[in-house]
Amino acid sequence: MATQINLPQSDKTQPAPRFAALLEAEITALHALQGRGDYSSASAGAKRLLSDTPANRDLLLIEAHSLRMLKHTDAALAALERLAAHHPDFSQMFLERGLCHVAKRDAPAAIADLRSAVTINPALAMGWRMLDGLYRMTGDTASAAIAERHVAHLTSLPPPIVHAKVLFGDGEIDAAETLIRRFLLETGDHPEAMRLLGQIGQMRNVLDDAETLYAGVLAMVPDHHEARHEYVQVLIARHKFPQAREALEPLLKLDPENHAHRTQAATIQVGLGDFQGVIPAYRAMITEISGETLEARVRRADLKLWLGHALKTEGLTAEAIDAYMDATADRPDFGDAWWSLANLKTYQFSPESIAVMRERLDHPATAEVDRIHIAFALGKALEDQGDFAGSWTAYERGNTMHRVSNGYIPTVFETNTREQKRVCTAAFFAERAGWGLDDASPIFVLGLPRAGSTLLEQILASHSMVEGTQELPDIQRIVHELQGRELDFDNPRYPGVLPDLNAAEIRCFAEQYIADTMPHRVMGRPYFIDKMPNNFRHVGLIHLILPNARIIDARREPMACCFSNYKQLFAQGQEFTYGIEDIARYYRTYVELMDHWDAVLPGRVLRVQHEDVVDDLEGSVRRILDYCGLPFEAACVEFHKTKRSVRTPSSEQVRQPIFRDGLDQWKKFEPWLGPLRAALGPELAA
């Protein structure tokens, strides 16, 4: 019997690392007991340790497995119930439970659990092997053939790869990465090992590495369809839509009816701005999904949501509303669909819809992400009804839930601002005069979200010489390249690295930006708009690489801007908007940084106050066009008549004539905004 490591009650007060090391050693000893067939000792040891750590996944599994091997099947199932209560998505729990049902000769229950196991973790060879036998026994030869192929594939792989895949499937990413890197170092390139490392890179958002790894896999095995599908996902995540379309083509040719491939194709169309083309693609897939199973309803709801987004972007608002409502019919707890209706800004919820949202917001089965979306949607619905107290409560609830999980660290942006001011001085720019690319085509519209940038974009895109695109990620991509992979938030590499770049490197970044944004310039106009708000952090970099680009700062009154951000749920990013103190700090730092750009690059940035545009539209339009070197066109004043795709939350508002109603909306919530006013400080809040 293995040496026992006692963990007395007093050890619970020990530093966590020591306790964890002792527990890991004990678990290793219990696995050794199982390996020698001493299941009685393993079961007893696990039970003893579970008194101190009752939710430990490994101990619960050891106990259940040992009891099953001792033929105490009912006791094993009871242990697995405890495991399921703490770890409901653990593949090994489903596998062990399936094996218990095999022992009890309950084939349907065994198949259900084993299918769940291999769905979560496709690397479980035992699960596929048992399914193969069960399917043959029940006469399901087609499913048996699929299981057999999985068994054959896993059997063909070196054991370390299979082990790493199992670890990855159960969320043990660090252990899987360590094992697979060691395997590659010892044995050289292997397509499945490289694919797994690519999956890990994708999960960790190290997308450049993942792209390289998948490209290597496909160079070795061009017909590796699973790797190709994952490669396309990485290219989409990197906004490399033309490359993604090319990579996807072989899969579409091989299986043109496959919904996974067609969904990727639709996502690429959206990325390239082809909303008219993607609408029939979504409609076709929706009609092809029949039945009322949970899987069918979830899939239909997703497609209807994406259809609604495309219709909204094209200005087909009534059809978008129908699509979103159809999505909630398939999934009443579909928070994204409810929020998408609210995010139209012009939609009025019915009492019936509000009742459904209230019920689903508090329903125990509603997922947290759906709960967050529903809270924001309910806030908008109650605001429209004039119930400002109820609306504030809903907005506050949604923000609190989101803030808990988003991990926002205010000091990161403040450190970056301090470094921008240190590095990007007037002398720094004077020494580099004449650097960069002599290309005046980009017009950057930047600032804080909800500050009127979509209105400015719509005004400019109504000009015959200017093309509106979207919030382009290309400046951010250059920043990420300059930052490097080893992020040090206290001493960031960027912008400190800027003085180390020579003129050729600066010009190369400019050429990269122009080339990467070209696929979005489908109309061929001489100027185009990049409306990424967060580019205000990088005005120095923009000036350095594109000294002739125009830069417009969309500014809005602080209280209005900050509250508008607080009640907005963003699809991604903008994590500063989910707390009053965070928003105020961010606004203050934004003003500080923009003041710095004004000081070191005087006249370089045109500031456009949203309230001025509302009060004097034509005068503001003329001022903007003069700054951009463009002749006046009346269409820019009648911007709401311009037909174009608009992706941002303000899409419906910029399709209407300008109005003053939104300027003072925040004042209806003034009783709850004292902390915001105080956090902004008297100068800004006034």
N, C-alpha and C positions, 0 to 999 in steps of 0.2 A: 504494500500500500504506500502511496506517495506521502512524503513528509507533509504534515498538516501545518498551515500557517494560520494561527489563530488571530482573529480580528475582534478583540474584546470591545466592550461598550465604550471604553475610554478612547479607543482609536478613532471614534467618530469626530473627536475634537482635534485630531491631528491635521496638519496641513494637507490639503487635498491631493497634491502630487504623491505624497508618501502613501496615503490610503489607496490611491488608484494603483500604484505600483504593487502594493501587497495584494490587492484584489486581482490584478492581472496575473500575478504569479499563481495565486490559488486557482484561478480559472484554467490556466495552462495545466496545472496538476490534475484537475478534474478531467480535462480532455485526454490526458495521458491514461487515466483510469479507464475511460471509455474505450480508448484504443486497445487496452489489454483485456477488455471484456468484463471489467469489474463494475458492472452497472449499479449494483447495490451501494457500493462505496461512493460512486459518483453522484447518485441520487441523494444519498444522505448528506454529502458535502455541499451540494447545491442548496438543499433545504436549509442547512445550517446558515449558510451565507446570506440566503434570501431574507432571513430575519432582520438583518442589518440593511440590506439593499433590495427591498421587495420588488423594485421595478427593473432590476438589471436584466437586460435582454439575453445575454449569454447564459446567465445562471438559470433563467426560466426555461430556456431551450435545452440546456443540459439535463435539467430535471425531467422535462417532458420526454426527451429522447430516451433517457435511461429507463423511465417507467414503461415506455412502449417496448423496449428491448427485454424488459423483465416480464412482458405480457400483462402488465397492469394497464390495459388500454383505457379503461374509464378514468383511472387516476391521471393518465397522461393527457387525456382530453380536458380534464379539469385544470391541469397545469397550463395547458394551451389557452384556455379561456382567460386565465390571468395574464398570460403573455399578450393575447389579443387586446385586452383592455388597456395595456400600457403601450403596445407597439402594433397598432392595427394594420399597418402596411408592410410588415416584416415578411419577406418572401419565405424564409425558413420556417416561420410559424405555419404558413399555409401548407408547405411541403410536409412538415411533420404531422399536421392534422390530416392531410390527405392519406398519409401512410397509416395513420390510426384507423381511418375509415376502410382502408384496404384490409387491415387486420380484422375488422368487424364485418367484412364482406358486403360493404355498402358502396357499390360501384358508383351510383349517381353522386353521392356526397364526396367520394374520393376524387372523381373527375372534376367536380366544381372547385374543390380546394387546390388540386394540382394545377388546374388551368390558371387559377389566381396566382399561384406561386411562380409559374413560368412567364406569366404576363408581366409581373413585377420584375422578375429576374430571369431573363431568357438563358442564362448560363447554367441553370440548375439541371445538369445531365440526369440526375436521378428522377427529377420530376418528369422530364420528357420520356425517360425509359418506362416509367410506370404508366404514363398516359398511353404510350404505344401499346402496351399489353392490355390496358383497360379498353381502349378503343376497339382493338381487334376482338376482344371478348364480347363487346356489345354490338359488333357489326358495323362500326363506323370506320370503314376502311380509308376514306379520304383523310380524316383527321389522324388516323394511325400513320399514314404515309408522311404527313407533315411532321409528326412527332419523331418518326424514324429518321427523317432528314436532319432534324436538329440533333438527335443523338449522334448520328454519323459525323456531323460537322464538329461538335464538341469533342468527340473521340479523336478526331484528326488533329486537334490542336495540342501543343505542348502543355503539360499540366500547369506550369506557372501562369500561362495566359488564362486558362480556365479559372484558376484560383483568383487571379486579379479581376476577371470579369464578374465572378460571384461577389467579391468584395465591393466592386463598383455598383453592382445592381442593388446591394443592400446599403448603399450610402456611405461606405467606408472608403472615402475618396483618397485620403492621404495614404492609407495602407495599400490601396490598389496602385496608386502612382509610384510609390516606392518599389513595389514588386515588379511592375512592368518596366520601369526604367532600368532596374538591375538586370532584368532579362534581356533588354535590348543592348545594354552595354556588354553583356557576356556572350550573346549569340549573334548580334548584328541585326539588320533590318528584317522585320517580319510583318506582313501586311496587317494581321489581326492585332498584333501588339501596337503597331503604329496607329491603327484605327482607334483602339482603346485610349491611347494617349491623346488622340485628337478629340475624343469624346470628353475626356477630362479637361482639356484645354477649353473646349466649348463651354463646359459647365462653369469653369473658373473665369470665363470671359477673356481668356488669352487667345483672341480670335486669329491673330496673325500666325501664331504657332499652329493652331488647329488647321488653318487653311493649308499651311505647308505640309503638315502631316497627311491630310486627306489627299492632297495632290500627289504625294509620294505613294500612297496606297494605290491610287488609280493608275499611276504610271506602272506599278508592278502587276496590278490585277484590274485591267480596264473594265471588266464586266462585273465588278463587285458592286451590285446594285444598292445594297444597304449603305455602303460607304459613300457612294455617289449621292444618295439622298441626303445624308448628313453633311456632305461637302456643300451641296446647294444651300442648306440651311445656314451654314457658316458664311457663305458668300452673301446671302440675303442679310444676315445680321451685320455684315460689314458694308452694306449698301452698295455692293458690287453687282448691280442688277444685270448689266449686259453679260458679265461673266457667268452669273448664275443661270441666266437664260440659256447660254451655250452649254453649260454643264448639265442642265436638266434635259436637254433635247434627246439624248439617247434613251432615257427612261420613258419619256412620252411616246417615242416611236415604238418602243417595246410593248408598252401597256397604256394606250391612249385613254382608256376608260378609268384608270386608277385615280381615285379621288385624292390620295396623298400627293401624287404628282401634279394633278390639276390644281390643287390648292396652292402648291408652291408656284405654279405658273401664274395663278391669279395674284399672289403676293408680289411677284416680280412685275406684273403689269401695273399694280398699284404703285410700286416703287418708281416705275418709269413714268407715272402720271397718266396711264391709259385707263381712266375710269369708265369711259364709255364702253370699251372693250371688255372690261371685267364684269360689268353688270350682267350681261347674258350668261357669262360663265358661271357666276354664282347661282343665277336662277336655274340653270340646267342641273347643277348638282343638287339643289334643293329638291327638285321634282323627282330625282332618282332615288331619294332616301324614303323608303316606305316603312310602315310599322310604328308601333308605339312603345318599343323597348326603350329603356333609359338611354342606351347608347345611341339609338336613332334620334331620340328627341334632343339629346345634347349636341349631336353633330348638326342636326337641322338648325338648332338655335344659333350655333356658332356661325354657320353660313348666312343665316338671316341677319345677324349682327353685322357681318362684313358687307353684305349687300346694302344694308342701311347706311353704313359709312360711305360707300361709293355713291349711292343716290344722293346723300346729303352733300357730298363734295361737288356733285354736278348740279346742285341747286334744285333737285327733284324732292322737295321737302315732304310733300304729302305721301309720296311713295316710300320715302325713308321712314316716316312715322309708321306706316303700315308694316314695314319690314321689322322695325324694332318691336312693335306690339306683337307681331307674330312670334318673335323670339321669346317674349315673355309668356306667351301662351304655351309654347313648348317647355319652357323652364321658368316657372313663376318666381324662382329665387335667383334669376340671372341678373345680378347686379349691374353688369356692364350694359345690358340692354336698357334697364331703367335709367341709368345715368346718361346713356346716349340720348334718350328722349329729353332729359333735363338739359343736357349740354347743347341742345338746339337753341336754347335761350328764349325761344319764342313759343314753345309748346306749353299748353296748359293741361295739367293732369286732371283726370276725372276723379270724383270721390271714390269710385270703385277701385281705380288704380292706386290711389293713396291708401285705401284700406288694405290692399294686397301688400303694398310695400311695408306698411306698419307691421302686418302679421309676419312677413318674411324676415324683417329686420330682427325680430326677437325669437324667431323659430330656432330651436337648438340644432337642427340639421343644416342650417344655412352656413356655408363656408365663410371664413373671416373676410376673404377678399370680396365676396358678394355683399357681405354685411356693410363693408366700407362704402362700396358703390351705392348701395341702397340708402345709406345715411345721407350722403351728399344729394342724391336725387330727391329724397324726402325733404331735405332742407330747401331745395329750389321750389318744390311743389307747395310747401307751406308758406314760403316767402311770397309766391304769386297770389296766395289766398289772403295775404295780409296778416297771417299768424306769425309775427316776427319773433315772439318768444319761443314758439315751437320750432320755428325755422332755425334760430340760433342754437337751440339744444341739439338739433339733428346735425348741423354743420360741426358743432363742437365735438359731438360723438364721433363723427367720421374722421375728423382731423386727429383726435386723440388715438383712435385705433391705428390710423396710418402712421402717426409719428412714432408709436411704439416699435414698429417693425422696420422703418426705413433706414435707420442707422445714420441719420444726418449729423454731421459734425461741423458746427458753424465756424470753428477756428481754421478749418482748411481753406475756405474762401478768403478769410481775413488774412491769413498768412500769404496767400497768393497775391492779394492786393498790396500788402506791404512789400513783397518782392518785386512786383511790377513797378512800384514807385521807386524802388532802389535802383533797379536795372535800367528802366526805360526813361532816361533823363533827356533833357533838351540836347545836351552835349552828345549823348549816345546817338541820337537821330542825326544830328548835324554831321558827325563823323561818317555816317553811312548814307549821306545824301546821294541820290542817283542810283542806289542799289535797287534790286527787285526787277519786276517785269513791267514794261511800259504798256499796260493793258488797262483801259478805263471802263471795260464792260461791266464789272461787278458793282452793284449798288447794295451795300450792307444796311439793312434795317435792324437795329438791335436795341437793347434796353431790357427792362423787366417784362415778364409776361403780363398780360392784361393791362398794358399801358397804351394801347391804340396802334400797335405795330401792324395788325392785320388791315386796319383802315388805311394806313399809309401805303402798305403794299398794294391794296386794291386801287388806290388813287394812281400810283405809279404804273401799275400793270394795265391801266386804262389808256395809257399813252401808246401811240403806234410804234414807238421805238424801244419799248421796254417789255420784257417778258417776266411774268411772275412765275416762280418755281415753287419752292417750299422751304421749310426750315432745313437747310442743307447741313450735313454733318462734317463737311470737308475741312473746315478750319479746326474743328475739334479733333479730327483725325491727325492733322499735322501736330497739334499740341500733344496728343498721346504719344506720337513718335518722338517728340522732343523730351517728353517726361521720362521715357523709358519704362521698363517693367517693374523695377524695384522702387515702389512708391515710398517716399519719405515725406510725410505730411508736415513735419517740423522743419525740414530743410529740402524743399522740392527742387528737382533738377531744372524744371522750367518755372519761371523764365530766366533763371540764372545762367542757363546754357546759351542764351541768345548772343552775348558778346563773343562767344567762341566760334560762331558761324562766320564763314567768309562770304564774299559776294556771290560766288558760284553756287554755294549751298542755298543761299537765300533765293536766288533766281530759280533754282531747281524746285524749291517748295512752291513758288508762284506758278511755275509751269505745271506742277502736279495738281494744284488747285484748279486751274483753268481746264486741264484735261479731264479731271474727275467730275467736274460739274457740267461738262459738255452734254452728256446724255439727257440732262434735264432741260436743255435749251432746244426744244423741239420746234419752235416757231422761227428760229433763225434770226431773231431781232438783235440789233447791235448791243443792247444792254439787257442785263438780267438782275433779278433781285434775289439775294440770299437773306432770308428772314429768320435766321437762328438767333433768338434773343440773347443767349449766353455769350455771343461773340463780343459783347461789351467788355468782357474780361480781357480780350485779346486784340484791342484796337492797336496796340503797339506792334504786334506781330503782323496784323493786316497792313498797317502803314509800311512796314519794312518790306514785305514781299510784293505788295500791290500799291505803290505810292500814288497812283492816279485813280484808285477806286474811290467811290463816294461812300461816306459813312453817315448814317442818320440815326440819331438817338431819339427813340420814342419815349417821351416822359409824360407821366401822369401825376396828378395831385396825390401826395403820399397816402392820406387816409383812404381815399378811393381805391388807389392801386393796391395797397396792402390788403384791404378787406376783400377786394375782388379776387385776389390770389388765395385768400383763406377759404373762400367758398368754392374754389375750383379744384376739381380732382383731375390731375394730369395723367395722361396715359403712361408717361415715364419721365424720370428726371424731375427737376424743380422740387427737390425734397425739402427745401427751405420753407415751403409754403404751408406746412402743416402744424405750425405753432406760432402764436402771436409774437413771442419774443424773437423767434428765429426770423420771421418775416421782417420785423423792424430792424434787427441787426443787419440783415441782408440789404435792405433798402438804404440804410445809412452807409454801408460800405460801398454800395453801387454809386451813390452820389459822390462819395470820397474819391473813388477811382475815376469817374467821369470828370470830376474837377481836375484831377491830375492830368488826364489827356488834354483837357482844355489849356492847361498851363504849359505843357511841354510841346504840344502840337497845336498852337493857337489857330483857330479857324478851320481846323481839319475836319471836325465833326459838326454837323448841323443838328442843333437840338430843336425838336418840334414838340411843343406842349400840346397834349391832347385837347385840353380845354380851349386853346386858341383855335385849333382846327374846327371845333364845334361852333365857336363864336364867329369865326371869319373864315369860312371854307375857301372861297376863291382867293382871298389874300394869302392864306396858308399854302394853297396849291401853287400859286405863282412863285412864292418864296422857295418851295421845294424844287420846282422845275428849274428855277434860275440856278440854284445850287448845283443841280445835276447837269447843267449846261444843255437843257432841253427846251425847245420852244413850247409855248403855252398851247394846250389843246383843251377844248371845252369838255371833251369826254372825261377828263380827269376830275372835273367838278361834278359831272353826272356819273360818278364811279359805280353807283348802284345798278346801272343799266348794263355794265360790262358782264358778259357771259364767260366765266372761266371757272376752273376747279379751285376751290378754296378749302384747305384741309383743317384750319384751326378752329377753336371753339367759337370764334366770332363770325363764322362763315355766313350765318343767316342775317346777322346784324349788318354786315357790309353789303348785303343785297337789298338794303332799304335805304331811303334817303337819310341823311344825318339827323340825329335827334338829340335833345338835351336830357331826356329822361334818365339816362344812365349816370349822369354826372354826380347826382346827389343821392344815389341809391343807398350808399353806406350810412347816410344820416338816419335811416329808419332803424338801424341797429346801434345807434349811438349809445344807448344805455349799457351795452355790453362791451363797448370799444374803449373804455377808459384805460385798460392796460396797454392797448396798442398806442394810444395817444402818448401815454407816459413813456413807453419804450422808444418811440420815435424821437422824443425830446421836443421842447417847445418850439425850436426853430423850424423843424420839418413839419410838425403837427399843425402849425399855424398856417 
